[in-house]
């Protein structure tokens, strides 16, 4: 099964974007968050925030396995 980029529902701080990137690239989520903050502070803040908001909108939430439903008789 191919990996898909998705926002994390369980390991999120704001919207789960960094956690989703961490899961996708098999990197610790905290490291992804630190890299994002460092890039935001080293570059202009506005473009990084625009990137985060766009990723929040574009990247879908992770799909959870739905529990089996009971059939009514």
BAZAMI-28366 format. One record per atom (N, C-alpha, C): residue number from 1; residue in one letter; chain; atom name; x, z negated, y negated. Coordinates in steps of 0.1 Angstrom, whole numbers, m for minus. Example, Ala and Ser with C-alpha at 12.3 -4.5 7.8 and 13.67 -1.06 7.14 Angstrom:
BEGIN
{node 1,'A','A','N',{132,m78,57}};
{node 1,'A','A','CA',{123,m78,45}};
{node 1,'A','A','C',{132,m78,33}};
{node 2,'S','A','N',{128,m71,22}};
{node 2,'S','A','CA',{137,m71,11}};
{node 2,'S','A','C',{129,m79,0}};
This chain:
BEGIN
{node 1,'X','A','N',{8,0,12}};
{node 1,'X','A','CA',{0,0,0}};
{node 1,'X','A','C',{9,0,m12}};
{node 2,'X','A','N',{6,9,m22}};
{node 2,'X','A','CA',{14,10,m34}};
{node 2,'X','A','C',{11,m2,m43}};
{node 3,'X','A','N',{21,m6,m51}};
{node 3,'X','A','CA',{20,m17,m60}};
{node 3,'X','A','C',{12,m11,m73}};
{node 4,'X','A','N',{4,m19,m78}};
{node 4,'X','A','CA',{m3,m15,m90}};
{node 4,'X','A','C',{m1,m25,m101}};
{node 5,'X','A','N',{1,m21,m113}};
{node 5,'X','A','CA',{3,m30,m124}};
{node 5,'X','A','C',{m11,m35,m128}};
{node 6,'X','A','N',{m12,m49,m129}};
{node 6,'X','A','CA',{m24,m55,m133}};
{node 6,'X','A','C',{m21,m68,m139}};
{node 7,'X','A','N',{m30,m73,m148}};
{node 7,'X','A','CA',{m29,m86,m155}};
{node 7,'X','A','C',{m32,m97,m145}};
{node 8,'X','A','N',{m24,m107,m145}};
{node 8,'X','A','CA',{m26,m118,m136}};
{node 8,'X','A','C',{m38,m127,m141}};
{node 9,'X','A','N',{m46,m131,m131}};
{node 9,'X','A','CA',{m57,m140,m135}};
{node 9,'X','A','C',{m53,m154,m133}};
{node 10,'X','A','N',{m44,m157,m124}};
{node 10,'X','A','CA',{m41,m171,m120}};
{node 10,'X','A','C',{m29,m176,m128}};
{node 11,'X','A','N',{m19,m168,m131}};
{node 11,'X','A','CA',{m6,m172,m137}};
{node 11,'X','A','C',{m6,m167,m152}};
{node 12,'X','A','N',{m16,m169,m159}};
{node 12,'X','A','CA',{m16,m164,m173}};
{node 12,'X','A','C',{m14,m175,m183}};
{node 13,'X','A','N',{m8,m171,m194}};
{node 13,'X','A','CA',{m8,m180,m206}};
{node 13,'X','A','C',{m18,m176,m216}};
{node 14,'X','A','N',{m17,m163,m220}};
{node 14,'X','A','CA',{m27,m158,m230}};
{node 14,'X','A','C',{m36,m148,m223}};
{node 15,'X','A','N',{m31,m137,m218}};
{node 15,'X','A','CA',{m39,m127,m212}};
{node 15,'X','A','C',{m35,m123,m198}};
{node 16,'X','A','N',{m23,m127,m194}};
{node 16,'X','A','CA',{m17,m124,m181}};
{node 16,'X','A','C',{m9,m111,m181}};
{node 17,'X','A','N',{m6,m106,m193}};
{node 17,'X','A','CA',{2,m93,m193}};
{node 17,'X','A','C',{16,m96,m188}};
{node 18,'X','A','N',{23,m106,m193}};
{node 18,'X','A','CA',{37,m109,m188}};
{node 18,'X','A','C',{37,m112,m174}};
{node 19,'X','A','N',{27,m120,m169}};
{node 19,'X','A','CA',{27,m124,m155}};
{node 19,'X','A','C',{24,m111,m146}};
{node 20,'X','A','N',{16,m102,m151}};
{node 20,'X','A','CA',{14,m90,m144}};
{node 20,'X','A','C',{27,m81,m143}};
{node 21,'X','A','N',{34,m80,m154}};
{node 21,'X','A','CA',{47,m73,m153}};
{node 21,'X','A','C',{57,m80,m144}};
{node 22,'X','A','N',{57,m93,m144}};
{node 22,'X','A','CA',{66,m101,m135}};
{node 22,'X','A','C',{62,m98,m121}};
{node 23,'X','A','N',{50,m98,m117}};
{node 23,'X','A','CA',{45,m96,m104}};
{node 23,'X','A','C',{49,m81,m99}};
{node 24,'X','A','N',{47,m72,m109}};
{node 24,'X','A','CA',{49,m58,m105}};
{node 24,'X','A','C',{64,m55,m102}};
{node 25,'X','A','N',{73,m61,m111}};
{node 25,'X','A','CA',{87,m59,m109}};
{node 25,'X','A','C',{94,m69,m101}};
{node 26,'X','A','N',{87,m78,m95}};
{node 26,'X','A','CA',{92,m89,m86}};
{node 26,'X','A','C',{103,m98,m94}};
{node 27,'X','A','N',{99,m101,m106}};
{node 27,'X','A','CA',{107,m110,m115}};
{node 27,'X','A','C',{99,m122,m118}};
{node 28,'X','A','N',{107,m133,m120}};
{node 28,'X','A','CA',{100,m146,m124}};
{node 28,'X','A','C',{92,m144,m137}};
{node 29,'X','A','N',{80,m148,m137}};
{node 29,'X','A','CA',{72,m147,m149}};
{node 29,'X','A','C',{77,m153,m161}};
{node 30,'X','A','N',{84,m165,m159}};
{node 30,'X','A','CA',{90,m172,m171}};
{node 30,'X','A','C',{101,m163,m177}};
{node 31,'X','A','N',{109,m156,m169}};
{node 31,'X','A','CA',{119,m147,m174}};
{node 31,'X','A','C',{113,m136,m182}};
{node 32,'X','A','N',{102,m130,m177}};
{node 32,'X','A','CA',{96,m119,m184}};
{node 32,'X','A','C',{91,m124,m198}};
{node 33,'X','A','N',{85,m136,m198}};
{node 33,'X','A','CA',{80,m142,m211}};
{node 33,'X','A','C',{92,m144,m220}};
{node 34,'X','A','N',{103,m149,m215}};
{node 34,'X','A','CA',{115,m152,m224}};
{node 34,'X','A','C',{120,m139,m229}};
{node 35,'X','A','N',{121,m129,m221}};
{node 35,'X','A','CA',{126,m115,m225}};
{node 35,'X','A','C',{116,m110,m236}};
{node 36,'X','A','N',{103,m111,m234}};
{node 36,'X','A','CA',{94,m106,m244}};
{node 36,'X','A','C',{96,m114,m257}};
{node 37,'X','A','N',{97,m127,m257}};
{node 37,'X','A','CA',{99,m134,m269}};
{node 37,'X','A','C',{112,m131,m276}};
{node 38,'X','A','N',{123,m129,m268}};
{node 38,'X','A','CA',{136,m125,m274}};
{node 38,'X','A','C',{135,m112,m281}};
{node 39,'X','A','N',{129,m102,m274}};
{node 39,'X','A','CA',{127,m89,m280}};
{node 39,'X','A','C',{119,m89,m292}};
{node 40,'X','A','N',{108,m98,m292}};
{node 40,'X','A','CA',{100,m99,m304}};
{node 40,'X','A','C',{107,m104,m316}};
{node 41,'X','A','N',{116,m114,m313}};
{node 41,'X','A','CA',{124,m120,m324}};
{node 41,'X','A','C',{135,m112,m329}};
{node 42,'X','A','N',{141,m104,m320}};
{node 42,'X','A','CA',{153,m95,m323}};
{node 42,'X','A','C',{148,m82,m330}};
{node 43,'X','A','N',{136,m77,m327}};
{node 43,'X','A','CA',{131,m65,m333}};
{node 43,'X','A','C',{120,m70,m343}};
{node 44,'X','A','N',{114,m60,m349}};
{node 44,'X','A','CA',{103,m64,m358}};
{node 44,'X','A','C',{91,m69,m349}};
{node 45,'X','A','N',{85,m80,m354}};
{node 45,'X','A','CA',{75,m87,m347}};
{node 45,'X','A','C',{62,m78,m345}};
{node 46,'X','A','N',{59,m71,m355}};
{node 46,'X','A','CA',{46,m63,m355}};
{node 46,'X','A','C',{46,m53,m343}};
{node 47,'X','A','N',{56,m45,m341}};
{node 47,'X','A','CA',{55,m35,m329}};
{node 47,'X','A','C',{54,m42,m316}};
{node 48,'X','A','N',{60,m53,m314}};
{node 48,'X','A','CA',{59,m60,m301}};
{node 48,'X','A','C',{45,m66,m299}};
{node 49,'X','A','N',{39,m71,m310}};
{node 49,'X','A','CA',{26,m76,m309}};
{node 49,'X','A','C',{16,m64,m306}};
{node 50,'X','A','N',{18,m53,m312}};
{node 50,'X','A','CA',{10,m41,m310}};
{node 50,'X','A','C',{11,m37,m295}};
{node 51,'X','A','N',{23,m37,m290}};
{node 51,'X','A','CA',{25,m34,m276}};
{node 51,'X','A','C',{17,m44,m267}};
{node 52,'X','A','N',{18,m57,m270}};
{node 52,'X','A','CA',{11,m67,m262}};
{node 52,'X','A','C',{m4,m65,m262}};
{node 53,'X','A','N',{m9,m62,m274}};
{node 53,'X','A','CA',{m24,m61,m275}};
{node 53,'X','A','C',{m28,m48,m268}};
{node 54,'X','A','N',{m21,m37,m269}};
{node 54,'X','A','CA',{m24,m25,m262}};
{node 54,'X','A','C',{m23,m27,m247}};
{node 55,'X','A','N',{m13,m34,m242}};
{node 55,'X','A','CA',{m12,m37,m228}};
{node 55,'X','A','C',{m24,m46,m223}};
{node 56,'X','A','N',{m28,m55,m232}};
{node 56,'X','A','CA',{m39,m64,m229}};
{node 56,'X','A','C',{m52,m55,m226}};
{node 57,'X','A','N',{m53,m45,m234}};
{node 57,'X','A','CA',{m65,m37,m234}};
{node 57,'X','A','C',{m64,m27,m222}};
{node 58,'X','A','N',{m52,m21,m220}};
{node 58,'X','A','CA',{m51,m10,m210}};
{node 58,'X','A','C',{m49,m15,m196}};
{node 59,'X','A','N',{m41,m25,m194}};
{node 59,'X','A','CA',{m38,m29,m180}};
{node 59,'X','A','C',{m50,m37,m175}};
{node 60,'X','A','N',{m55,m33,m163}};
{node 60,'X','A','CA',{m67,m39,m158}};
{node 60,'X','A','C',{m64,m53,m152}};
{node 61,'X','A','N',{m74,m61,m150}};
{node 61,'X','A','CA',{m72,m74,m143}};
{node 61,'X','A','C',{m70,m72,m129}};
{node 62,'X','A','N',{m63,m81,m122}};
{node 62,'X','A','CA',{m61,m79,m108}};
{node 62,'X','A','C',{m74,m80,m100}};
{node 63,'X','A','N',{m74,m73,m90}};
{node 63,'X','A','CA',{m86,m73,m81}};
{node 63,'X','A','C',{m84,m84,m71}};
{node 64,'X','A','N',{m94,m92,m70}};
{node 64,'X','A','CA',{m94,m103,m60}};
{node 64,'X','A','C',{m102,m98,m48}};
{node 65,'X','A','N',{m98,m103,m37}};
{node 65,'X','A','CA',{m106,m100,m25}};
{node 65,'X','A','C',{m119,m107,m25}};
{node 66,'X','A','N',{m129,m100,m25}};
{node 66,'X','A','CA',{m142,m107,m26}};
{node 66,'X','A','C',{m146,m113,m12}};
{node 67,'X','A','N',{m152,m125,m13}};
{node 67,'X','A','CA',{m155,m132,m1}};
{node 67,'X','A','C',{m166,m124,7}};
{node 68,'X','A','N',{m166,m125,20}};
{node 68,'X','A','CA',{m176,m117,27}};
{node 68,'X','A','C',{m190,m122,24}};
{node 69,'X','A','N',{m199,m113,23}};
{node 69,'X','A','CA',{m213,m117,19}};
{node 69,'X','A','C',{m221,m118,32}};
{node 70,'X','A','N',{m230,m127,32}};
{node 70,'X','A','CA',{m239,m130,44}};
{node 70,'X','A','C',{m250,m120,43}};
{node 71,'X','A','N',{m253,m114,55}};
{node 71,'X','A','CA',{m264,m105,56}};
{node 71,'X','A','C',{m277,m113,58}};
{node 72,'X','A','N',{m287,m109,50}};
{node 72,'X','A','CA',{m300,m115,51}};
{node 72,'X','A','C',{m308,m109,63}};
{node 73,'X','A','N',{m314,m117,71}};
{node 73,'X','A','CA',{m322,m113,82}};
{node 73,'X','A','C',{m336,m109,79}};
